Amino acid sequence: MAPTRWQTENDEAQSRKYVERFARLEARGVDMHGEARMVDALLAPGSSVLDAGCGTARLGAELARRGHRVTAVDLDPVFVDAARLNPDITVHQADLTQLDLGGTFDAVAAAGNVMVFMEPGTERTAVERIAAHLTPGGVFVAGFATDREYTVGQFDDDLAASGLIVEHRFGTWDLRPWRSDSDWAVTVARAAQLLA
């Protein structure tokens, strides 16, 4: 298995700095939960959520605090160890391109540049594996910076190829309008519902 962009651009020490940086921000009272507020607004109470590429599971932990049943996955062992400090979520070390958790979720969230840190050329496989973990009508929410090699257009193609339909796109997690020159893209896509 080839390394992801995250692995080629960062080492264990940098992963530890990432964990420490977000701990310091939270300790200073910085609002760390904009992503969770947005995802929560899309869900029924008590929904099942997969925090894909969870990092420290900041998003997943907040969604669990809001009453959702959260499973989190990340490939980086430093992040997995940090995420496992939260007793309210189930955490797995896993590669999104090989994801097989044996179940489905009402929502999958991939915040924090997850899609642009995939191994180049594997993004579609990751989206397909994510789509396979969605219940019919389930929602996939992903946010990433637009200044990377993997583009919003490529993401749209990968969503469509995986049977997911784009419902909304925003320029920020606080729902500012999307423009073609936005620095960030937050996409809400949905799996087709089964017909009765």
VMD Tcl script that draws the C-alpha trace (Angstrom):
set ca {
  {0.00 0.00 0.00}
  {1.46 3.35 -1.04}
  {1.55 6.16 1.55}
  {-1.16 8.80 1.65}
  {-0.38 12.46 1.07}
  {-0.67 12.94 4.83}
  {2.02 10.31 5.42}
  {4.39 11.70 2.78}
  {3.97 15.29 3.98}
  {4.08 14.58 7.74}
  {5.93 12.35 10.18}
  {5.01 11.13 13.68}
  {6.40 14.28 15.29}
  {4.22 16.45 13.06}
  {1.16 14.34 13.91}
  {1.91 14.89 17.60}
  {2.25 18.67 16.99}
  {-1.15 18.59 15.27}
  {-2.72 16.91 18.32}
  {-1.05 19.43 20.66}
  {-2.07 22.40 18.51}
  {-5.76 21.54 18.66}
  {-5.55 20.84 22.40}
  {-4.06 24.32 22.92}
  {-6.76 25.94 20.77}
  {-9.50 24.20 22.72}
  {-7.89 25.14 26.05}
  {-7.90 28.80 24.93}
  {-11.65 28.59 24.30}
  {-11.47 28.72 20.50}
  {-14.70 27.48 18.91}
  {-13.76 24.02 17.67}
  {-17.22 22.75 16.78}
  {-18.42 24.51 13.63}
  {-18.20 21.28 11.65}
  {-20.17 19.38 14.29}
  {-22.91 22.03 14.39}
  {-23.34 21.79 10.64}
  {-23.34 17.98 10.53}
  {-25.68 17.80 13.53}
  {-28.18 20.05 11.75}
  {-28.44 17.47 8.95}
  {-29.22 14.56 11.26}
  {-32.12 13.16 13.22}
  {-31.44 12.80 16.96}
  {-29.44 9.69 17.83}
  {-28.14 9.09 14.31}
  {-25.23 6.77 13.56}
  {-22.20 8.69 12.27}
  {-18.84 7.64 10.86}
  {-16.08 10.21 11.43}
  {-13.87 9.27 8.47}
  {-10.25 10.38 8.72}
  {-11.08 11.46 12.25}
  {-7.74 12.85 13.35}
  {-8.14 13.40 17.09}
  {-11.92 12.77 16.72}
  {-12.75 16.34 17.66}
  {-15.77 16.20 15.34}
  {-16.85 12.73 16.40}
  {-16.55 13.50 20.10}
  {-18.74 16.58 19.76}
  {-21.34 14.67 17.74}
  {-21.37 11.98 20.46}
  {-21.84 14.72 23.07}
  {-24.86 15.85 21.03}
  {-26.38 12.36 21.31}
  {-25.25 10.61 18.13}
  {-23.70 7.13 17.99}
  {-20.21 7.71 16.58}
  {-17.59 5.45 15.07}
  {-14.29 7.02 14.04}
  {-11.50 5.82 11.75}
  {-8.05 7.12 10.90}
  {-4.90 5.63 9.42}
  {-2.45 7.63 11.55}
  {-1.65 5.72 14.79}
  {-0.93 8.96 16.70}
  {-4.40 10.24 15.85}
  {-6.01 6.89 16.66}
  {-4.41 6.93 20.11}
  {-5.66 10.49 20.69}
  {-9.16 9.64 19.46}
  {-9.36 6.61 21.75}
  {-9.09 8.92 24.76}
  {-12.79 9.68 24.20}
  {-14.81 6.86 25.78}
  {-18.02 7.85 23.97}
  {-16.89 6.82 20.49}
  {-15.64 3.61 18.89}
  {-12.32 4.11 17.11}
  {-10.67 1.95 14.44}
  {-7.32 2.30 12.70}
  {-8.18 1.85 9.03}
  {-7.38 3.00 5.52}
  {-10.45 4.60 3.91}
  {-9.64 2.91 0.60}
  {-10.03 -0.49 2.28}
  {-12.77 0.41 4.74}
  {-15.03 -2.47 5.73}
  {-16.70 -1.97 9.10}
  {-19.48 -4.47 8.43}
  {-22.29 -1.95 8.79}
  {-23.81 1.27 7.55}
  {-24.26 4.75 8.98}
  {-26.83 7.53 8.66}
  {-23.97 9.92 7.95}
  {-20.28 9.95 7.13}
  {-18.26 13.09 7.80}
  {-14.79 13.74 6.38}
  {-13.68 17.08 7.77}
  {-10.23 18.59 7.94}
  {-8.87 18.01 4.44}
  {-9.33 14.23 4.52}
  {-9.99 13.99 0.80}
  {-6.95 16.01 -0.22}
  {-4.63 13.94 1.98}
  {-5.48 10.64 0.25}
  {-2.84 8.87 -1.81}
  {-3.07 10.47 -5.26}
  {-5.39 8.43 -7.48}
  {-7.15 6.62 -4.60}
  {-9.76 9.26 -3.84}
  {-12.49 7.56 -5.87}
  {-11.88 4.26 -4.11}
  {-12.21 6.02 -0.75}
  {-15.47 7.68 -1.83}
  {-16.79 4.31 -3.04}
  {-15.94 2.70 0.32}
  {-17.60 5.61 2.14}
  {-20.71 5.29 -0.06}
  {-20.84 1.56 0.76}
  {-21.08 2.51 4.45}
  {-24.09 4.81 4.03}
  {-27.67 3.77 4.70}
  {-30.13 4.49 1.86}
  {-30.70 8.24 2.00}
  {-27.60 8.67 4.18}
  {-25.54 11.82 3.93}
  {-21.82 12.30 3.23}
  {-20.35 15.64 4.33}
  {-16.79 16.52 3.33}
  {-14.77 19.70 3.62}
  {-11.39 20.47 2.14}
  {-9.18 23.31 0.96}
  {-9.38 24.14 -2.73}
  {-5.67 24.90 -3.21}
  {-4.62 21.25 -3.43}
  {-4.02 18.80 -6.27}
  {-7.40 17.07 -5.78}
  {-10.09 19.42 -7.06}
  {-13.76 19.99 -6.33}
  {-14.53 18.89 -9.91}
  {-12.71 15.61 -9.37}
  {-14.57 15.13 -6.10}
  {-17.89 15.69 -7.87}
  {-16.93 13.08 -10.48}
  {-16.00 10.62 -7.72}
  {-19.26 11.26 -5.87}
  {-21.31 10.67 -9.02}
  {-19.37 7.50 -9.88}
  {-20.12 6.23 -6.36}
  {-23.86 6.88 -6.64}
  {-23.90 9.94 -4.41}
  {-25.83 13.07 -5.35}
  {-24.56 16.55 -4.42}
  {-27.28 18.42 -2.55}
  {-25.40 21.46 -1.25}
  {-22.02 23.10 -1.42}
  {-20.80 25.88 0.85}
  {-17.62 27.94 1.01}
  {-17.24 27.40 4.78}
  {-18.53 25.16 7.59}
  {-20.68 28.09 8.76}
  {-22.60 27.90 5.48}
  {-21.24 30.90 3.64}
  {-22.03 30.71 -0.06}
  {-19.85 28.63 -2.37}
  {-18.10 30.50 -5.16}
  {-15.65 29.15 -7.70}
  {-12.87 31.13 -5.99}
  {-13.69 29.94 -2.46}
  {-10.72 28.77 -0.40}
  {-12.72 25.91 1.06}
  {-15.44 23.57 -0.21}
  {-17.94 21.92 2.11}
  {-20.07 19.44 0.20}
  {-23.22 17.64 1.28}
  {-23.97 14.57 -0.85}
  {-26.62 11.94 -0.34}
  {-27.03 8.27 -1.14}
  {-30.12 7.37 -3.14}
  {-33.09 6.12 -1.12}
  {-34.59 2.72 -1.76}
  {-37.98 2.87 -3.42}
  {-40.80 1.25 -1.43}
}
mol new
graphics top color blue
foreach p $ca { graphics top sphere $p radius 0.5 }
foreach p [lrange $ca 0 end-1] q [lrange $ca 1 end] { graphics top cylinder $p $q radius 0.2 }
display resetview
